[in-house]
Amino acid sequence: MKKLGGKRRLPGNLLEIKADLLKKQHNSLTGEQVLSRDDDQLLREIRLKTIQLNANNVTRTKAYLDFYRCHPEIHWAFLGHMVSRNGGWNMTDLKGDLLSRLMNEKTRETFFSFLERGNWLIFQDAYPQFLLYRECLRQNRNLFYLLPYLNISVFMEVMWNQFWKKRDCYLLAIALIINEQSYLERRIIQNPLYKNKVLHKFEFVVQDLLSFNHILFPFERGGHKGEKTALRGQTLRHFDSLYERIMLGKRLYNLLFYNREQWEKAFHWAVSHPHTGSRKDYWQDVFNDVNDGLPGAAFTRRLKGCQLRTGAHRLFSPKLEYAWKNVEHTEAELGDWFNHWGIIEYLQEDKEIIKGEIVGEYCETLEKLELVALAKKAIFR
């Protein structure tokens, strides 16, 4: 942005969005009884379909990819798919070889609740938007006036209207990043339950030790069959910062979409490796979804540079369906997060090329975890 008179000047497209947001803020939502019978029926169908696919992390993650394959112009659907895979891996880590030795059962359940609630909340907010967009295409008309009836932020109503006119895939993707992270802010990050029981511990230990803050994107190397899957990614340093989470989302978007060849490799890997929640999905030589160890056997170091030591068995990383039962969630908290147009400054495009080199850092994290598990220090009580 350029500065003018001590203030930042917005480019023309964002000035238009600003005007639309200010106009929308002054309009109040009328009751659903004013809707047509067809609109009411459509809303019911969208809610029902969303509930059906929001059963667990595996169903959500698959739904994102299925939608993206039909509508590749909605870039966030693929980004959401890849990030949601990481959510599933973090969930099953809690029952895997390493974290299960470092957390007691109650703490693991609290961390799972934190991860599951966030994953569930994002899907029940994002996926109805996708279903409504699909219906707009089918009917060839703008139906985004229905978004408020699905408890979607006025911010996204403006952004979908903008997309319907301009077809700017980047702008919509970044808007969805802003929306979902802002949506989580009060419901998860500022929620006293998670703030006290998870985030304080998260900030204290996870920064340097656990793998919750690594977002990994596997992709095909394009080499010989059986070659180790390559990884790119980013590390989140301050999970409780809305700014940092939005900027991370933008970097992850760049990592996936700014290089056509890398996008193709990531997409090919995703469609050829159904998500199970087990880290075996990307590194079969390191992880296994079956516990190879003998019951009661002493824990020994098995990794060196993300390779198994001679004679070592793979790390246990269970499938989600065997690690955790489906959760019956309470309804999402009502209320629109949007309160100031200044949030649109995040929509400006970043030209930074993100290489995403993360394997060394990730391998170091795994080895740290092994050392702590070997010392049998329960870091969470």
N, C-alpha and C positions, 0 to 999 in steps of 0.2 A: 504494500500500500504506500501511497504517497502521503506526505504530511502537508496540510494546508492550514495556516493560522494556528498551529499547535495541535490540530486535530487531524486524524487520519481521514483521507478522502476515499470513499468507497467507489469501486468501478461501477459502470452503468448497470450491469445486470444485478448487482447486489443492491443498488439503490432502488431498483424496481421491487426486489424482494422485501426490502425494508418498508417501502410504502404499503405493500400488500399485508405485511405483518401488523403494522400499525392500524390499518383499516380493520383487519380481522379482530384485533384485540377489543375493538369497540362494539363488536357484534356479539349478542348473547345467543346461546343455543336454545332453540325452541324445543318443545316436547316431541317425542317420537310419534305421537298420535297424528302429527301433520304429514307424516310420510305416507306414500302410496302403499297399497297392499304388496306390490312387487318389491318395493324397497324394503319393507318389513321382512318379507320372505327371504330376500337376499342377505340381510343382516343376520337372520337366524341361521342360514346355511353357512355363512362365514364363521360365525361363533362355534357352531357344531363341528365344522371341519377343523378349526384351530384346536379345539379341545381334544379331538381324536388324535391329532398328530403331535400334541404336546404331552404325550404320555411319559417320555423320558428323554435323556440326552441322545440316544441312538435314533429315535423316531424324529426328533427335531432336526438333527444334523442331516439325516437323509432327506427330509422335506425341503430343506434349503437347497440342496444340490439338485433334487428333482425339479424344483421350480426354476433354478438357474439354467438348467439344460433346455428348458422350454423358452426361457426369456433371458437370454444372455446379455441383454441391454441393462438388466438390473444387477449391476456389478456387486452390490452389497450382499446379494444372496450367496454368491460364491465366497466372498470374504467371511460372511457369517457362518457358512459351512465349515471353512477351515479353522476359524477361531473356536467354533463349537466342538470340533474334534478335540482341541486342546482342553476344553472344559471336561469332556468325557474322560480323557487321560488323567486329568487331575483327580477326578472322582475315583477312578479305579486305583490310582496310586495309594489311596488311603487304605486299601485292602491288599496292596502288593507286598513284595518282599521287604522293602525298606521302611516306608512310613509306618507300617503296621507294628514295627519294632520300636518306633519312636513316639507314638501317640497311644494313649489309652483309648478304650472304646468310646467313651463319652465325648472326648475331644474329636475323634474321627467323625463321629456322627454330627457334631456341631459344624465342622468344616464341610462335610458333605451337604448339610442343610444350606449353608452359605452358597456353595457352588451351584446346587440344584435350584435354589430359589432364583438366583440371578439368571441362570440359563432358561428357566421356565418363564420368568418375567419378560425377558427380551423376546422370546418366541411369541408369547401371547400379545405382544405389542406390534412386532414386525410382520408376522405372517398374515394377520388380517389385512394389512396394507397391500400385501402381494396378491391376495385373493381378490380384493376389490379392483386392483389394477388389471388383473386377468379378465374380470368381468367388464371393465371399461373397454378393453380390446375387443371382447366378444360382441358387445353392443355398439362399439364404435362411437362412444360418447363419454363425456366426463361425468363420473359418479363420485368424485372425491368430496362432495358436500356431505356424503355419508360418514366420512371419517370421524367426526366428533361423536357420532352415535356409537362408535366402537371404542370410545375413550382414547382416541389418538390425538396427540397434541396439535394445536392450531398451527404450530410451526410446520408440521409435516403436511397439513392440508395445503398450506401455501406452497411448499416445495413440490408436492405432487402436481399441483396446478401448473407450476412453472415447468416441470418436466413434460407434462402433457403438451405444452406449447412449444418448448425449445428442444426437447429430447437430449438434454445435457446429462449424459450418464455419470460423468465425474461429479457434477454438482449434487445429483440425487444421492450418490453413494456417500459423499461426505456428510450430507444432511442427515442421512440415516445413522451414521456414526455419531454425530452430535446428538441426535434424538435419543438413541439407545443408551448412551452413557449418561446423558442428563436425566433420562427416565429412571436409571438405576440409582442416581445420586441420593435421593431422599429415601427410596424404598429399600436399598441395601447398604450403601456406604454410610449414610447418616442414621441408619436404623440402630438404636441402642443395643439391641440383641446381638447384632453382628459386630458392631463397633467395639463393644466391650469384650466379647468372647472370642472373636476371630481376628479382627483387624489389628488390635493391639499386639496380639501374639504374632500375627502375620508380619507386621512391621518389624518386630523385634528379631525374628528368626529367619523368615522366608527370604528376605533380601539376599542373604549370602549363602543360604544353605539349601532350602527346598526348591523344587522345580516349578512351583506354582506361577512364578513370574516370567517363565520362558514361554513364548508363543512360537511354536515350531510349525513350519510349513514343509512337509516332505515333497519331493518331486523326483521324477524319473531322470536318471543320468543320461539315458539314451545309449548306454553302452551294452556290455555283455549281459546276458541273462544271469540272474543271481547276484549281480553287483549290488553292493550295499546302497540302500536308498539315501540320497543326499538330503540335507536339511538346510533351510534358510529360516531366518526368524528375527525376532526382536525380544528385548528384555524390558519389562516394566519396572521402574525403580520406585515409584511412589503411587501405589495402588489407590490411595485415598484422595488423590488429586484429580479432579475432573479435567483440568487442563492437560495433565500428563496422559490420561487415558484417551482423550480425544486426539492428541498429537500422536500417540502410539497407533491409534486406528488409522490415521492418515499415512503413517509410515508403512503400516502393514498393507494398506491399499496400494501404495506405490510399489511395494515389493512384489505384489501379485500382478499388477496391471500395467506397469510402465515398461516392462520388457516382454514383448510378445512371445519370445521363445521360452522365457521362464514361466509365463502364464500357461503356455501349452503343456509344459512338463508337469506343472502342478495340477492342472486340470486332468491330464491323462492319468496321473497317479491317483487322484481322487476318485475318478469313475471306475478305475480298475481295482481299487481296494476299498470295499465296503467298510464303513465305520463300525467297529465293535466295542470301542472303549479301551481295548487292550493296546498297549504300546507295541505289541507284536505286529500290529498293522503296518508299522514302518520299519522296524528293525527286528526281523525274525531271528537274527543271529545273536541278539542280546537278550530279548524278552520272549517269554512263552506264556500262553494263557492257561497252561496246565502247570501245577507246582511240581517241578522235577525233584525238589529236595525231599529227603527222608524226614518223617515226623520226628521232632526232637533233636535233629542233627544240629551240631554247633554251626553258627554262622561264620563264614570265612569270606575273605576278600575274593571277588571274582572278576573284577574289571581292571583293565589297564589301558587307558587311552580309548575307551569305548569298545574295546575288544575283550572277549572272554579269555581269562588266563587258561593255560593248559589244564584240561581235566575238569574245569569248572562248569557247573550247570547254569542254565539261563536264569535271569531274574524273573520272578513270578509277577505277571501283570494280567490280572483276570479280565474277562469280558464284563461289560457293565451289567448284563442280565444276571450274572452270577454274583456280582459284588454287592449290588444294591437293589432293593425292591422299588417299584414305582411309588411315588409320593402323591398323596391327595393334598393339593394346595388350597389354602384359603384364597379367596378372590383377591385380585390385585387392588392395591390401594388406589382410590380415585384421586383426581387432581391433575392439572396440567402443569408441567414443569416450566413451561415457557413464560418468562416475565419481562424480558428485555430484548430488543432487537439486536443489541450488541453482539449476541452469540453468532451472528452471521459472519463475523470477521474470520471465523474458522473455515468458512467456505472458500476462501481464496486458495488458489492452486499453488502447491509447493512443487518446485522443479527438482528438488533434491533427489539424487539417485541413491536408492537404498540397496546396498549389497547384501545385507542380512547375514553376514557371517556369524554363526552362533554355535557351531559344533564344538569348538574348543571349550567355550564357556559351559555348554551343556554337559560335556563329558566331565569337566571339573566338578560340576554340581553333583553328578552321579557318584563320583569317587568320594566327595565329601560326605555324602549320605551314607555310603558304605562304611567309612571310617567311624562315623558316629554310631551307626547301627552295631558295628563290631564292638564298640566300647560299651554298648548297652546302656546308653544314657537316654532316659526318657525326657526329651526336651519339652514335652507338653504334659501337664498333669491336670 
